[in-house]
Amino acid sequence: MGIFRKKDTHESRSSSMSYAMRWKHENLRQISVIGILAIAAILIILIWLYGQNEKNIYLVVDGKTQNVETRHSLVNQVLDEQSIVLRPDDEVSRPLDSSLQDGDRIVIVRAVPVTVSVDGTTKTHFTTQKNVKNVIKELNVTLGENDKVTPAVDNSVKANLDIQIVRVTKQNVEKAEAVPFTVVKTADDSLPKGETKVVAKGSEGIVVHSIEKVYEDGVFVSKRWLGKEVTKTAKPKVIAVGTKKTAVLSASIARTSNSVNISGLTTKDGVSFKYKNVLKNVTLTAYSSEEDGIGTRTASGTRVTEGRTIAVDKSVVPLGWWVYIEGVGFRKAEDTGGAIKGNKMDVYYDSLKTAKNFGRKKGRTVYVIGPTKPELN
């Protein structure tokens, strides 16, 4: 019985193997077809996925656009692929680690160097700003109301642009100026004619001028007059003028070719005055502080003043004395000159043009009065 079981087992195993062999032989063609179809499907999927990864990206650098085909999905990968190196101050429209889709744009603005001078320092700054105003704002520079910017703040930015910022400050100052008092004369018949007496002393007034001074980067450049205010009113000087008739003064006269040494009384331009000497045939010329080498300080230490100052030979007219020049008026001997000798005088004018127009005047009579100016009757 044991032999029969062994035989039965051998026959059963042979039958299974034969069945498998037959099944494989009969279905081999179907298995091959299925395998080929599976491989084709995988290839189609891979090709489709490959095609899906390819995309068109628009790359704009400093306003110039180019179409780039890429299979990369990140911005920094595309830039590396195109060998584009970014500087720290360059501006990119998208984050470098952001993903890209077909048709996306990457805009790059290159920073350009500009030179900025402000507050005593000069430095080079790289910027992507479009105008000067934004560059200044980017540097956190605060502009004052009167500061000057060159070029103008709305000027466009280009490489190596030189931007100058000048700090402008204005200072208001007040300057006091004395106002001379006027002289008022009244008739007094108790005084001899020609004599005077001070009734009330005059006092000067004060006017305060407001002046605006302008400084650029701490250096004074200009000033402007804003206005004035009278803080003290001048009080007039009151003089009583005698009208009582007196006998005619006698005069001792010594004549020379150019002068008459005479003490007497005369009236010119409505002013009666005593004179100590009369100069004849005096030659007059004019001068101005606008001439080269002519200053504003006189030989007597006063400041040259039109309508008052004349230059004389001090051996003829002492410095500080008043004279009356026919055709000119009352003048004071305050200055001298190397070419002024004898009966020659120079009349001062502020304007050089006026001085030249004065020309030369000969044959004038000059009354030498003294250190006190005669007052109007």
GUFIVO-88572 format. One record per residue (C-alpha): chain; x, y, z; residue in one letter; residue number from 1. Coordinates in Angstrom, 1 decimal, decimal comma. Layout:
["A" [X Y Z] "A" NUM]
...
END
This chain:
["A" [0,0 0,0 0,0] "M" 1]
["A" [2,9 2,2 0,7] "G" 2]
["A" [4,1 1,6 -2,9] "I" 3]
["A" [0,8 2,5 -4,4] "F" 4]
["A" [0,6 5,9 -2,4] "R" 5]
["A" [4,0 6,8 -3,8] "K" 6]
["A" [3,0 6,1 -7,3] "K" 7]
["A" [-0,2 8,1 -6,9] "D" 8]
["A" [1,8 11,1 -5,6] "T" 9]
["A" [4,2 11,1 -8,6] "H" 10]
["A" [1,4 11,1 -11,0] "E" 11]
["A" [-0,4 14,1 -9,3] "S" 12]
["A" [2,7 16,3 -9,4] "R" 13]
["A" [3,3 15,6 -13,1] "S" 14]
["A" [-0,2 16,5 -13,9] "S" 15]
["A" [0,1 20,0 -12,2] "S" 16]
["A" [3,2 20,9 -14,0] "M" 17]
["A" [1,8 19,9 -17,4] "S" 18]
["A" [-1,2 22,0 -16,8] "Y" 19]
["A" [0,9 25,1 -16,0] "A" 20]
["A" [3,1 24,6 -19,0] "M" 21]
["A" [0,0 24,2 -21,2] "R" 22]
["A" [-1,5 27,4 -19,8] "W" 23]
["A" [1,7 29,4 -20,3] "K" 24]
["A" [2,0 28,2 -23,8] "H" 25]
["A" [-1,5 29,0 -24,7] "E" 26]
["A" [-1,5 32,5 -23,0] "N" 27]
["A" [2,1 33,7 -23,8] "L" 28]
["A" [0,9 35,9 -26,7] "R" 29]
["A" [-1,7 37,6 -24,6] "Q" 30]
["A" [0,9 38,3 -21,8] "I" 31]
["A" [3,3 39,8 -24,4] "S" 32]
["A" [0,6 42,1 -25,8] "V" 33]
["A" [-0,4 43,2 -22,3] "I" 34]
["A" [3,3 43,9 -21,5] "G" 35]
["A" [3,8 46,0 -24,6] "I" 36]
["A" [0,7 48,0 -24,0] "L" 37]
["A" [1,8 48,7 -20,4] "A" 38]
["A" [5,2 49,9 -21,6] "I" 39]
["A" [3,6 52,1 -24,2] "A" 40]
["A" [1,2 53,7 -21,7] "A" 41]
["A" [4,1 54,4 -19,4] "I" 42]
["A" [6,1 56,1 -22,2] "L" 43]
["A" [3,1 58,2 -23,2] "I" 44]
["A" [2,6 59,3 -19,6] "I" 45]
["A" [6,3 60,2 -19,3] "L" 46]
["A" [6,3 62,1 -22,6] "I" 47]
["A" [3,2 64,0 -21,4] "W" 48]
["A" [4,8 64,8 -18,1] "L" 49]
["A" [7,9 65,9 -19,9] "Y" 50]
["A" [5,9 68,2 -22,1] "G" 51]
["A" [4,0 69,6 -19,2] "Q" 52]
["A" [7,3 70,7 -17,5] "N" 53]
["A" [8,4 72,8 -20,5] "E" 54]
["A" [7,2 76,4 -20,2] "K" 55]
["A" [7,7 79,8 -21,8] "N" 56]
["A" [8,9 82,5 -19,4] "I" 57]
["A" [9,3 86,2 -20,3] "Y" 58]
["A" [12,5 87,7 -18,8] "L" 59]
["A" [12,7 91,5 -18,7] "V" 60]
["A" [16,1 93,0 -17,8] "V" 61]
["A" [16,3 96,8 -17,6] "D" 62]
["A" [13,3 97,2 -19,9] "G" 63]
["A" [14,5 94,6 -22,5] "K" 64]
["A" [12,3 91,5 -22,9] "T" 65]
["A" [13,3 88,1 -24,0] "Q" 66]
["A" [11,3 84,8 -24,3] "N" 67]
["A" [13,0 81,9 -22,4] "V" 68]
["A" [12,0 78,2 -22,8] "E" 69]
["A" [12,7 76,3 -19,6] "T" 70]
["A" [11,8 73,2 -17,6] "R" 71]
["A" [12,8 74,7 -14,3] "H" 72]
["A" [10,0 75,7 -11,9] "S" 73]
["A" [11,8 78,2 -9,6] "L" 74]
["A" [12,9 81,8 -10,3] "V" 75]
["A" [16,5 81,3 -9,1] "N" 76]
["A" [16,8 78,2 -11,3] "Q" 77]
["A" [15,8 80,1 -14,4] "V" 78]
["A" [18,2 82,9 -13,5] "L" 79]
["A" [21,1 80,4 -13,0] "D" 80]
["A" [20,2 78,8 -16,3] "E" 81]
["A" [20,4 82,1 -18,1] "Q" 82]
["A" [23,7 83,0 -16,3] "S" 83]
["A" [22,1 86,1 -14,7] "I" 84]
["A" [24,0 87,3 -11,6] "V" 85]
["A" [22,1 89,6 -9,3] "L" 86]
["A" [23,8 92,4 -7,3] "R" 87]
["A" [22,5 93,1 -3,7] "P" 88]
["A" [20,7 96,3 -4,8] "D" 89]
["A" [19,1 94,9 -7,9] "D" 90]
["A" [15,3 94,6 -7,9] "E" 91]
["A" [13,5 91,4 -8,9] "V" 92]
["A" [9,7 91,4 -9,4] "S" 93]
["A" [9,3 87,8 -7,9] "R" 94]
["A" [10,8 86,1 -4,9] "P" 95]
["A" [13,8 83,9 -5,9] "L" 96]
["A" [12,3 80,8 -4,4] "D" 97]
["A" [8,8 81,3 -5,9] "S" 98]
["A" [7,4 78,8 -8,5] "S" 99]
["A" [6,8 79,7 -12,1] "L" 100]
["A" [3,9 78,9 -14,5] "Q" 101]
["A" [3,9 79,0 -18,3] "D" 102]
["A" [3,7 82,7 -19,5] "G" 103]
["A" [5,0 84,2 -16,2] "D" 104]
["A" [7,2 87,3 -16,3] "R" 105]
["A" [10,4 87,9 -14,3] "I" 106]
["A" [11,3 91,6 -14,2] "V" 107]
["A" [14,8 92,7 -13,1] "I" 108]
["A" [15,8 96,3 -12,6] "V" 109]
["A" [19,6 96,8 -12,3] "R" 110]
["A" [20,7 99,2 -9,7] "A" 111]
["A" [22,9 102,1 -11,0] "V" 112]
["A" [25,5 104,1 -9,0] "P" 113]
["A" [24,8 107,8 -8,1] "V" 114]
["A" [26,9 110,2 -6,1] "T" 115]
["A" [25,2 112,1 -3,3] "V" 116]
["A" [26,8 115,1 -1,5] "S" 117]
["A" [25,0 116,3 1,6] "V" 118]
["A" [26,0 117,7 5,0] "D" 119]
["A" [29,7 117,8 4,2] "G" 120]
["A" [29,9 114,2 3,0] "T" 121]
["A" [30,0 112,6 -0,4] "T" 122]
["A" [29,1 108,9 -1,0] "K" 123]
["A" [28,2 106,5 -3,9] "T" 124]
["A" [24,8 104,8 -3,6] "H" 125]
["A" [23,4 102,1 -5,9] "F" 126]
["A" [19,7 102,6 -6,5] "T" 127]
["A" [16,8 101,4 -8,7] "T" 128]
["A" [14,7 104,6 -8,1] "Q" 129]
["A" [13,4 106,5 -11,1] "K" 130]
["A" [13,9 110,1 -9,9] "N" 131]
["A" [16,1 112,2 -7,6] "V" 132]
["A" [13,3 112,7 -5,0] "K" 133]
["A" [13,0 109,0 -4,4] "N" 134]
["A" [16,7 108,5 -4,1] "V" 135]
["A" [16,8 111,1 -1,4] "I" 136]
["A" [13,9 109,4 0,4] "K" 137]
["A" [15,6 106,1 0,0] "E" 138]
["A" [18,7 107,5 1,8] "L" 139]
["A" [16,5 108,8 4,7] "N" 140]
["A" [17,7 112,4 4,0] "V" 141]
["A" [15,2 115,0 5,2] "T" 142]
["A" [15,0 118,2 3,1] "L" 143]
["A" [14,4 121,5 4,7] "G" 144]
["A" [11,9 124,0 3,3] "E" 145]
["A" [14,7 126,1 1,7] "N" 146]
["A" [17,3 123,5 0,8] "D" 147]
["A" [18,6 123,4 -2,7] "K" 148]
["A" [18,8 120,1 -4,7] "V" 149]
["A" [20,8 119,8 -8,0] "T" 150]
["A" [19,5 118,4 -10,3] "P" 151]
["A" [15,8 119,0 -9,5] "A" 152]
["A" [14,0 116,4 -7,5] "V" 153]
["A" [11,8 115,4 -10,5] "D" 154]
["A" [14,9 114,8 -12,6] "N" 155]
["A" [15,3 111,2 -13,8] "S" 156]
["A" [18,1 109,0 -12,5] "V" 157]
["A" [20,9 107,7 -14,7] "K" 158]
["A" [24,2 106,0 -14,0] "A" 159]
["A" [26,9 108,2 -12,3] "N" 160]
["A" [24,4 111,0 -11,6] "L" 161]
["A" [25,8 113,7 -9,3] "D" 162]
["A" [23,2 114,8 -6,7] "I" 163]
["A" [24,1 117,9 -4,7] "Q" 164]
["A" [22,1 118,9 -1,6] "I" 165]
["A" [22,8 122,4 -0,2] "V" 166]
["A" [21,4 123,2 3,2] "R" 167]
["A" [19,9 126,7 3,2] "V" 168]
["A" [19,1 128,5 6,4] "T" 169]
["A" [17,7 132,0 6,9] "K" 170]
["A" [18,2 134,2 9,9] "Q" 171]
["A" [16,3 137,4 10,7] "N" 172]
["A" [18,3 140,1 12,4] "V" 173]
["A" [17,4 143,6 13,6] "E" 174]
["A" [19,6 146,6 13,1] "K" 175]
["A" [19,0 149,9 14,9] "A" 176]
["A" [19,7 153,1 13,0] "E" 177]
["A" [19,8 156,6 14,3] "A" 178]
["A" [17,4 159,1 12,7] "V" 179]
["A" [18,7 162,7 12,7] "P" 180]
["A" [16,4 165,3 14,2] "F" 181]
["A" [15,1 168,2 12,1] "T" 182]
["A" [15,8 171,9 12,8] "V" 183]
["A" [12,8 174,3 13,2] "V" 184]
["A" [13,5 178,0 13,2] "K" 185]
["A" [11,3 180,7 14,5] "T" 186]
["A" [11,6 184,5 14,1] "A" 187]
["A" [12,6 186,4 17,3] "D" 188]
["A" [12,5 190,2 17,0] "D" 189]
["A" [14,3 190,6 20,3] "S" 190]
["A" [17,5 189,2 18,8] "L" 191]
["A" [19,7 191,1 16,4] "P" 192]
["A" [19,2 190,0 12,9] "K" 193]
["A" [21,3 187,0 12,0] "G" 194]
["A" [21,8 185,9 15,6] "E" 195]
["A" [20,3 182,6 16,7] "T" 196]
["A" [19,4 181,0 20,1] "K" 197]
["A" [18,6 177,4 20,8] "V" 198]
["A" [15,1 177,2 22,3] "V" 199]
["A" [14,8 173,4 22,5] "A" 200]
["A" [17,5 170,8 22,0] "K" 201]
["A" [16,7 168,1 19,4] "G" 202]
["A" [17,1 164,4 20,0] "S" 203]
["A" [17,7 161,7 17,5] "E" 204]
["A" [15,1 159,0 16,7] "G" 205]
["A" [15,7 155,3 16,3] "I" 206]
["A" [14,4 153,1 13,5] "V" 207]
["A" [14,9 149,3 13,6] "V" 208]
["A" [15,5 147,6 10,3] "H" 209]
["A" [14,6 143,9 9,9] "S" 210]
["A" [17,0 142,1 7,7] "I" 211]
["A" [17,0 138,5 6,5] "E" 212]
["A" [20,4 136,8 6,1] "K" 213]
["A" [20,8 133,7 4,0] "V" 214]
["A" [23,4 131,0 4,6] "Y" 215]
["A" [24,2 128,0 2,4] "E" 216]
["A" [25,9 125,1 4,2] "D" 217]
["A" [26,7 127,6 7,0] "G" 218]
["A" [28,3 130,2 4,7] "V" 219]
["A" [26,7 133,7 4,4] "F" 220]
["A" [25,6 134,4 0,8] "V" 221]
["A" [23,1 137,2 0,8] "S" 222]
["A" [20,8 139,4 2,8] "K" 223]
["A" [17,4 141,0 2,1] "R" 224]
["A" [15,7 144,0 3,7] "W" 225]
["A" [12,3 143,1 5,1] "L" 226]
["A" [11,0 146,3 6,6] "G" 227]
["A" [11,5 148,8 9,4] "K" 228]
["A" [9,9 150,0 12,6] "E" 229]
["A" [10,3 153,4 14,3] "V" 230]
["A" [11,0 152,7 18,0] "T" 231]
["A" [11,8 156,3 19,0] "K" 232]
["A" [10,6 159,4 17,3] "T" 233]
["A" [13,1 162,2 16,6] "A" 234]
["A" [12,4 165,5 18,4] "K" 235]
["A" [13,2 168,7 16,4] "P" 236]
["A" [15,7 171,2 17,5] "K" 237]
["A" [14,0 174,7 17,8] "V" 238]
["A" [16,2 177,7 17,1] "I" 239]
["A" [15,1 181,3 17,5] "A" 240]
["A" [16,4 183,5 14,7] "V" 241]
["A" [16,9 187,2 15,4] "G" 242]
["A" [15,0 189,7 13,1] "T" 243]
["A" [16,0 192,9 14,9] "K" 244]
["A" [17,8 195,2 12,5] "K" 245]
["A" [21,4 196,0 13,2] "T" 246]
["A" [24,0 198,3 11,7] "A" 247]
["A" [25,9 197,1 8,7] "V" 248]
["A" [29,1 195,3 9,7] "L" 249]
["A" [32,3 196,9 8,7] "S" 250]
["A" [34,8 194,7 7,0] "A" 251]
["A" [38,5 194,8 6,6] "S" 252]
["A" [39,4 193,6 3,2] "I" 253]
["A" [42,8 192,3 1,9] "A" 254]
["A" [42,6 191,3 -1,7] "R" 255]
["A" [44,8 188,7 -3,6] "T" 256]
["A" [44,5 187,4 -7,1] "S" 257]
["A" [42,3 184,4 -6,0] "N" 258]
["A" [40,8 185,3 -2,7] "S" 259]
["A" [39,3 188,2 -0,7] "V" 260]
["A" [39,9 188,0 3,0] "N" 261]
["A" [36,8 189,5 4,4] "I" 262]
["A" [34,5 188,8 7,3] "S" 263]
["A" [30,9 189,7 6,5] "G" 264]
["A" [27,3 188,6 6,4] "L" 265]
["A" [25,5 187,3 3,3] "T" 266]
["A" [22,4 185,2 2,4] "T" 267]
["A" [22,5 182,3 0,0] "K" 268]
["A" [19,7 179,9 -0,9] "D" 269]
["A" [17,6 181,5 1,8] "G" 270]
["A" [20,2 181,1 4,5] "V" 271]
["A" [21,9 184,0 6,2] "S" 272]
["A" [25,4 183,3 7,5] "F" 273]
["A" [28,6 184,9 8,5] "K" 274]
["A" [31,7 184,0 6,5] "Y" 275]
["A" [35,4 184,4 7,3] "K" 276]
["A" [36,8 184,4 3,8] "N" 277]
["A" [35,9 184,4 0,1] "V" 278]
["A" [37,8 182,3 -2,4] "L" 279]
["A" [37,7 183,5 -6,1] "K" 280]
["A" [38,3 181,5 -9,3] "N" 281]
["A" [38,0 178,1 -7,6] "V" 282]
["A" [38,2 175,0 -9,9] "T" 283]
["A" [35,8 172,2 -9,1] "L" 284]
["A" [36,1 168,5 -10,0] "T" 285]
["A" [34,3 165,5 -8,6] "A" 286]
["A" [35,2 162,0 -7,3] "Y" 287]
["A" [33,5 158,8 -6,2] "S" 288]
["A" [34,2 155,8 -3,9] "S" 289]
["A" [33,4 153,6 -6,9] "E" 290]
["A" [36,7 154,6 -8,4] "E" 291]
["A" [39,6 152,1 -7,9] "D" 292]
["A" [41,7 153,1 -5,0] "G" 293]
["A" [39,1 155,5 -3,5] "I" 294]
["A" [37,8 154,3 -0,1] "G" 295]
["A" [34,8 155,4 1,9] "T" 296]
["A" [36,8 156,9 4,8] "R" 297]
["A" [37,9 160,5 4,6] "T" 298]
["A" [41,2 162,1 5,7] "A" 299]
["A" [39,3 163,5 8,7] "S" 300]
["A" [38,0 160,1 9,7] "G" 301]
["A" [34,4 160,6 8,6] "T" 302]
["A" [32,5 158,5 6,0] "R" 303]
["A" [32,2 160,1 2,6] "V" 304]
["A" [28,7 161,4 2,1] "T" 305]
["A" [27,1 162,8 -1,0] "E" 306]
["A" [25,7 166,3 -0,5] "G" 307]
["A" [28,3 167,0 2,3] "R" 308]
["A" [31,8 165,8 1,7] "T" 309]
["A" [34,4 167,8 -0,3] "I" 310]
["A" [38,2 167,4 -0,6] "A" 311]
["A" [40,2 170,6 -0,1] "V" 312]
["A" [43,7 171,9 0,4] "D" 313]
["A" [43,7 172,1 4,2] "K" 314]
["A" [46,1 175,1 4,1] "S" 315]
["A" [43,3 177,0 2,3] "V" 316]
["A" [40,2 175,6 4,1] "V" 317]
["A" [40,7 173,8 7,5] "P" 318]
["A" [39,3 170,3 7,7] "L" 319]
["A" [35,9 170,2 9,4] "G" 320]
["A" [34,9 173,7 8,2] "W" 321]
["A" [31,8 174,4 6,2] "W" 322]
["A" [31,9 176,4 2,9] "V" 323]
["A" [29,3 177,6 0,5] "Y" 324]
["A" [30,1 176,9 -3,2] "I" 325]
["A" [28,1 178,9 -5,8] "E" 326]
["A" [26,1 176,6 -7,9] "G" 327]
["A" [26,7 173,6 -5,6] "V" 328]
["A" [25,6 174,6 -2,1] "G" 329]
["A" [26,8 174,0 1,4] "F" 330]
["A" [29,6 171,5 1,8] "R" 331]
["A" [32,0 170,4 4,5] "K" 332]
["A" [35,8 170,1 4,1] "A" 333]
["A" [36,4 166,5 5,2] "E" 334]
["A" [38,9 165,1 2,7] "D" 335]
["A" [42,1 165,9 1,0] "T" 336]
["A" [43,9 164,8 -2,2] "G" 337]
["A" [47,4 164,8 -3,6] "G" 338]
["A" [46,3 166,8 -6,7] "A" 339]
["A" [44,2 169,3 -4,7] "I" 340]
["A" [46,4 172,4 -4,1] "K" 341]
["A" [45,4 176,0 -3,6] "G" 342]
["A" [42,0 177,0 -5,0] "N" 343]
["A" [41,0 173,5 -6,1] "K" 344]
["A" [38,2 171,4 -4,6] "M" 345]
["A" [36,8 167,9 -5,3] "D" 346]
["A" [33,0 167,4 -4,7] "V" 347]
["A" [32,0 163,8 -3,6] "Y" 348]
["A" [29,3 161,8 -5,4] "Y" 349]
["A" [28,3 158,2 -4,6] "D" 350]
["A" [27,9 157,3 -8,3] "S" 351]
["A" [31,0 157,3 -10,5] "L" 352]
["A" [28,8 158,1 -13,5] "K" 353]
["A" [27,5 161,3 -11,8] "T" 354]
["A" [31,1 162,2 -10,8] "A" 355]
["A" [32,2 161,9 -14,4] "K" 356]
["A" [29,2 163,9 -15,7] "N" 357]
["A" [30,1 166,7 -13,2] "F" 358]
["A" [33,2 167,4 -15,3] "G" 359]
["A" [35,4 170,4 -14,5] "R" 360]
["A" [34,0 173,7 -13,4] "K" 361]
["A" [36,1 176,8 -13,2] "K" 362]
["A" [35,8 180,3 -11,9] "G" 363]
["A" [33,5 179,5 -8,9] "R" 364]
["A" [33,3 181,6 -5,8] "T" 365]
["A" [33,5 179,9 -2,4] "V" 366]
["A" [32,5 181,4 1,0] "Y" 367]
["A" [34,6 179,9 3,9] "V" 368]
["A" [32,2 179,8 6,8] "I" 369]
["A" [33,7 177,9 9,8] "G" 370]
["A" [33,1 174,7 11,8] "P" 371]
["A" [29,3 175,3 12,2] "T" 372]
["A" [26,9 174,8 9,4] "K" 373]
["A" [24,4 177,7 8,8] "P" 374]
["A" [20,8 176,8 9,4] "E" 375]
["A" [17,8 177,7 7,2] "L" 376]
["A" [16,0 180,9 8,2] "N" 377]
END
